[in-house]
């Protein structure tokens, strides 16, 4: 229980409305800073979400030995597909059809016919077996690709820097020296596959004059069957294969992007610091202009700590209002915005954790920004404060 009288709560609220212009400017500045914080946090959460949902615990990848995490540079024999299907017992099957997907995966230059600009895109040659292994993939519009056709993920337009109209069903793209008609658009639960272009494996091999594969993806009955697959790779030295669970593969990519996440958090810190200094500048002006008022409150018997609590209350009210406004802007204008990245593209994620962090930073800005100017104003002797204009 406090042993001194607090200034009534309504006093601080009324003070905010007594200076509407200054209050509005402070609110706008705080809101802008918190929105920037939401953008950076949404970037971090979106990147983590994309890598997390891309991995399936039952899926394992076989690719070329010594390639590390560079699947696009991997090259394995075409017969690896059939050999792994026949040799590994733990692979899931349905009506004697094994859940095995041979794939050719690469990055290549892509352009729209009739335009000179090109962009680097991710292309995956697949068979219909890919739908058994990549269970999160759903065809949103159009049809599965036939001869000379491709399907595109719903984030390919962001990856290539094109508009959605340029990648609508029926449009054409040029890759590997050929024009391909877009037959459909697919989604993949926000995973990295959404920034890829898929076409028929045999046609991509013909276009690239290759007869090999980049990888073979298999669905196991259980993650506990993975050691059998790994043993197969070690026994068949002639194939020069290595295996990795898909979840582990994307976890390793998370580690690779660790420095980027650290840089993003540094940006959050710097933006928040800028917000604190901007708030200090505004609140200093607000408090200095009220020196006479604060001295009068002391004359009436209110202790300096009670006045300081009232000033902090005003800062917290402003920062809380700014946090709520910024949260609404983030939910309706930032959430789901697509951004291009080295791995492809992903969407900014404003989830519950993003809201908690962003609003906490905003309220902390109001608290920290109110303390220094309040201390400065209350250090002034009462008599000098009453004489000030």
GULUM-774261 format. One record per residue (C-alpha): chain; x, z, y. Coordinates in steps of 0.2 Angstrom, whole numbers, padded with zeros to 4 digits. Each point is the difference from the previous one (the first is absolute). Layout:
<rs>
- A,X,Z,Y
...
</rs>
This chain:
<rs>
- A,0000,0000,0000
- A,0007,-0005,0017
- A,0003,0015,0012
- A,-0002,-0011,0016
- A,-0015,-0010,0007
- A,-0001,-0019,-0003
- A,-0006,-0012,0012
- A,-0017,-0006,-0005
- A,0000,-0016,-0011
- A,-0012,-0009,0011
- A,0013,0001,0015
- A,0012,-0011,-0009
- A,-0013,-0012,-0005
- A,-0007,-0001,0018
- A,0018,-0003,0007
- A,0001,-0016,-0010
- A,-0015,-0007,0008
- A,0005,0006,0017
- A,0014,-0013,0000
- A,-0008,-0015,-0009
- A,0013,-0013,0005
- A,0015,0011,-0005
- A,-0009,0005,-0016
- A,-0004,-0018,-0004
- A,0018,-0006,0003
- A,0007,0014,-0011
- A,-0013,-0004,-0014
- A,0004,-0018,0001
- A,0019,0003,-0002
- A,-0002,0012,-0014
- A,-0012,-0012,-0009
- A,0013,-0014,0001
- A,0014,0010,-0007
- A,-0011,0006,-0014
- A,-0006,-0017,-0004
- A,0018,-0006,-0001
- A,0004,0015,-0012
- A,-0015,-0006,-0011
- A,0007,-0018,-0001
- A,0017,0006,-0006
- A,-0008,0012,-0013
- A,-0012,-0014,-0005
- A,0015,-0011,-0003
- A,0008,0013,-0011
- A,-0016,0004,-0010
- A,-0004,-0018,-0002
- A,0018,-0004,-0007
- A,-0001,0014,-0012
- A,-0018,-0004,-0006
- A,0005,-0018,-0003
- A,0015,0005,-0011
- A,-0010,0013,-0009
- A,-0015,-0010,-0005
- A,0011,-0015,-0005
- A,0006,0010,-0016
- A,-0010,0002,-0016
- A,0006,0014,-0011
- A,-0004,-0011,-0016
- A,0009,-0016,0006
- A,0019,-0003,-0003
- A,0011,-0014,0007
- A,0013,-0010,-0010
- A,0013,-0010,0011
- A,0017,-0005,0000
- A,0014,0012,-0003
- A,0010,0005,0015
- A,-0013,-0005,0013
- A,-0004,0017,0006
- A,-0016,-0001,0010
- A,0001,-0018,0005
- A,-0013,-0008,-0011
- A,0000,-0016,0009
- A,0018,-0003,-0005
- A,-0003,0004,-0018
- A,0001,-0014,-0014
- A,-0005,0003,-0018
- A,-0003,-0012,-0014
- A,-0018,-0007,-0002
- A,-0001,0006,-0018
- A,0002,0018,0006
- A,-0019,0000,0002
- A,-0004,-0004,-0018
- A,0014,0010,-0007
- A,-0005,0016,0009
- A,-0018,-0003,-0006
- A,0005,-0001,-0018
- A,0013,0013,0000
- A,-0007,0015,0009
- A,-0014,0010,-0008
- A,-0006,0010,0015
- A,-0007,-0014,0010
- A,-0018,0000,0004
- A,-0011,-0013,-0008
- A,-0018,-0006,-0001
- A,-0006,-0011,-0014
- A,0018,-0004,-0004
- A,0004,-0005,0017
- A,0015,0009,0007
- A,0000,0007,0018
- A,0016,-0009,0004
- A,0002,-0010,0016
- A,0015,-0012,0002
- A,0004,-0003,0019
- A,0011,-0010,0011
- A,0002,0009,0017
- A,0010,-0005,0015
- A,0001,-0001,0019
- A,-0001,-0018,0007
- A,-0004,-0009,0016
- A,-0018,-0004,0003
- A,-0008,-0011,0013
- A,-0017,-0007,0005
- A,-0001,-0019,-0002
- A,0002,-0008,0017
- A,0008,0014,0008
- A,0019,0002,0002
- A,0001,0019,-0001
- A,0004,0009,-0016
- A,0000,0018,-0006
- A,0007,0009,-0015
- A,-0013,0004,-0013
- A,-0001,0008,-0017
- A,-0006,-0011,-0014
- A,-0004,0005,-0018
- A,-0003,-0012,-0014
- A,-0012,0007,-0013
- A,-0011,-0003,-0014
- A,-0018,0007,-0003
- A,0008,0014,-0009
- A,0005,0007,0016
- A,-0018,0007,0003
- A,0002,0010,-0016
- A,0016,0009,0007
- A,-0003,0000,0018
- A,-0017,0010,-0001
- A,-0002,0003,0018
- A,-0001,-0019,0005
- A,-0018,-0006,0004
- A,-0004,-0018,0006
- A,-0010,0002,0016
- A,-0005,-0018,0003
- A,0003,-0017,-0008
- A,0007,-0003,-0018
- A,0015,0002,-0011
- A,0013,-0014,0004
- A,-0001,-0016,-0009
- A,0013,-0014,0001
- A,0008,-0001,0017
- A,-0009,0016,0006
- A,0005,0017,0005
- A,-0009,0017,0004
- A,0006,0011,0014
- A,0000,0018,0003
- A,-0010,0006,0015
- A,0015,0006,0009
- A,0010,-0017,-0002
- A,-0006,-0005,0018
- A,0008,0015,0007
- A,0016,-0003,-0010
- A,0001,-0018,0006
- A,-0005,0003,0017
- A,-0016,-0011,-0001
- A,-0018,0002,0003
- A,-0013,0003,-0013
- A,-0008,-0017,0003
- A,0017,-0008,-0004
- A,-0001,0008,-0017
- A,-0018,-0002,-0004
- A,-0006,-0008,-0017
- A,0003,-0019,0001
- A,0015,0001,0012
- A,0017,-0006,-0006
- A,0017,0008,0000
- A,0017,-0009,-0003
- A,0013,0009,-0011
- A,0014,-0007,-0011
- A,-0003,-0017,0007
- A,-0018,-0002,-0005
- A,-0017,0003,0008
- A,-0011,0013,-0009
- A,-0019,0002,0003
- A,-0006,0018,0002
- A,-0013,0003,-0013
- A,-0004,0019,0003
- A,0005,0016,0008
- A,0003,0016,-0009
- A,0002,0018,0003
- A,0010,0013,-0009
- A,-0005,0018,0006
- A,0012,-0001,0015
- A,0015,-0003,-0011
- A,0015,-0011,0003
- A,-0008,-0014,-0010
- A,-0011,-0003,0015
- A,0014,-0008,0010
- A,0004,-0013,-0014
- A,-0005,-0017,-0005
- A,-0004,-0003,-0018
- A,0000,-0017,-0009
- A,0000,-0006,-0018
- A,0017,0004,-0008
- A,0003,-0017,-0008
- A,-0003,-0009,0017
- A,0012,0011,0009
- A,0013,-0003,-0013
- A,-0002,-0019,0002
- A,0001,0001,0019
- A,0016,0011,-0001
- A,0007,-0010,-0015
- A,0002,0017,-0010
- A,-0005,0004,-0017
- A,0004,0019,0001
- A,-0009,0015,0005
- A,0003,0014,0013
- A,-0008,0014,-0010
- A,-0012,0004,-0013
- A,-0013,0014,0004
- A,-0008,0009,-0015
- A,-0014,0013,-0001
- A,0004,0014,-0012
- A,-0013,0010,-0010
- A,0008,0015,0008
- A,0015,0004,0011
- A,0007,0009,-0015
- A,0002,-0017,-0009
- A,0013,-0005,0014
- A,0015,0006,-0011
- A,-0004,-0014,-0013
- A,0000,-0013,0013
- A,0017,0006,0008
- A,0007,0001,-0018
- A,-0005,-0019,-0002
- A,0010,-0004,0015
- A,0015,0009,-0006
- A,0000,-0008,-0017
- A,-0003,-0018,0006
- A,0017,-0002,0009
- A,-0002,-0018,-0001
- A,-0015,0000,0012
- A,0010,0011,0013
- A,-0016,0010,0004
- A,-0003,0016,0009
- A,-0017,0009,0002
- A,-0007,0012,0012
- A,-0017,0008,0002
- A,-0010,-0008,0014
- A,-0003,0017,0008
- A,0019,0004,0000
- A,0004,-0017,0007
- A,-0011,0003,0016
- A,0006,0018,0001
- A,0018,-0007,0001
- A,-0007,-0012,0014
- A,-0006,0016,0009
- A,0017,0007,0000
- A,0007,-0016,0007
- A,-0012,0001,0014
- A,0004,0019,0003
- A,0011,-0004,0015
- A,-0014,-0010,0008
- A,-0012,0015,-0002
- A,0013,0011,0007
- A,0001,-0012,0015
- A,-0019,0000,0002
- A,0000,0019,0000
- A,0014,0000,0013
- A,-0012,-0011,0011
- A,-0014,0012,-0002
- A,0012,0014,0006
- A,0006,-0011,0015
- A,-0018,-0005,0005
- A,-0005,0018,-0002
- A,0014,0006,0011
- A,-0004,-0013,0013
- A,-0018,0006,0000
- A,0006,0018,0002
- A,0010,-0005,0016
- A,-0014,-0011,0006
- A,-0012,0015,-0002
- A,0013,0012,0008
- A,0001,-0011,0015
- A,-0019,-0001,0002
- A,-0003,0018,-0003
- A,0014,0005,0012
- A,-0009,-0009,0013
- A,-0017,0008,-0005
- A,0007,0018,0000
- A,0011,-0002,0016
- A,-0016,-0005,0009
- A,-0009,0016,-0006
- A,0014,0012,0005
- A,-0011,0009,0013
- A,-0015,0001,-0013
- A,0011,0007,-0013
- A,0007,0013,0012
- A,-0018,0005,0005
- A,-0004,0003,-0018
- A,0015,0012,-0001
- A,-0006,0009,0015
- A,-0017,0002,-0008
- A,0008,0009,-0014
- A,0003,-0013,-0013
- A,0017,0002,-0009
- A,0012,-0015,0000
- A,-0002,-0001,-0019
- A,-0019,-0002,0002
- A,0003,-0014,0013
- A,0012,-0009,-0012
- A,-0012,0001,-0014
- A,-0013,-0008,0011
- A,0012,-0014,0005
- A,0005,-0003,-0018
- A,-0019,-0001,-0004
- A,-0002,-0014,0012
- A,0014,-0009,-0008
- A,-0007,0002,-0017
- A,-0017,-0006,0005
- A,0007,-0016,0008
- A,0012,-0003,-0015
- A,-0014,0003,-0013
- A,-0012,-0012,0009
- A,0014,-0013,0001
- A,0003,0003,-0019
- A,-0018,-0003,-0004
- A,-0001,-0016,0011
- A,0017,-0006,-0008
- A,-0007,0003,-0017
- A,-0015,-0010,0003
- A,0010,-0014,0007
- A,0012,0001,-0016
- A,-0015,0000,-0012
- A,-0009,-0015,0008
- A,0014,-0011,0007
- A,0016,0005,-0009
- A,-0005,0003,-0018
- A,0001,-0015,-0011
- A,0010,-0010,0012
- A,0012,-0012,-0009
- A,0019,0000,0004
- A,0014,-0011,-0007
- A,0014,0008,-0009
- A,0015,-0005,-0010
- A,-0009,0004,-0016
- A,-0015,-0011,0005
- A,-0014,0008,0010
- A,-0010,0015,0000
- A,-0014,0009,0010
- A,0002,0015,0011
- A,-0009,0015,-0008
- A,-0008,0013,0010
- A,-0005,0013,-0013
- A,-0004,0018,0000
- A,0019,0004,0000
- A,0003,-0012,0015
- A,-0014,0008,0009
- A,0006,0018,-0003
- A,0018,-0004,0005
- A,-0005,-0010,0016
- A,-0013,0013,0006
- A,0013,0014,-0003
- A,0013,-0009,0010
- A,-0012,-0003,0014
- A,-0006,0018,0001
- A,0019,0006,-0001
- A,0003,-0011,0015
- A,-0013,0008,0010
- A,0007,0018,-0005
- A,0018,-0004,0003
- A,-0004,-0010,0016
- A,-0009,0015,0008
- A,0012,0014,-0002
- A,0015,-0005,0011
- A,-0011,-0004,0016
- A,-0010,0016,-0003
- A,0016,0010,-0001
- A,0007,-0008,0016
- A,-0015,0003,0010
- A,-0002,0018,-0005
- A,0018,0005,0004
- A,-0004,-0003,0019
- A,-0003,0017,0009
- A,-0019,0003,0004
- A,0003,0001,0019
- A,0009,-0017,0000
- A,-0013,-0007,-0011
- A,-0014,0005,0012
- A,0009,-0007,0015
- A,0002,-0017,-0009
- A,-0011,-0015,0005
</rs>
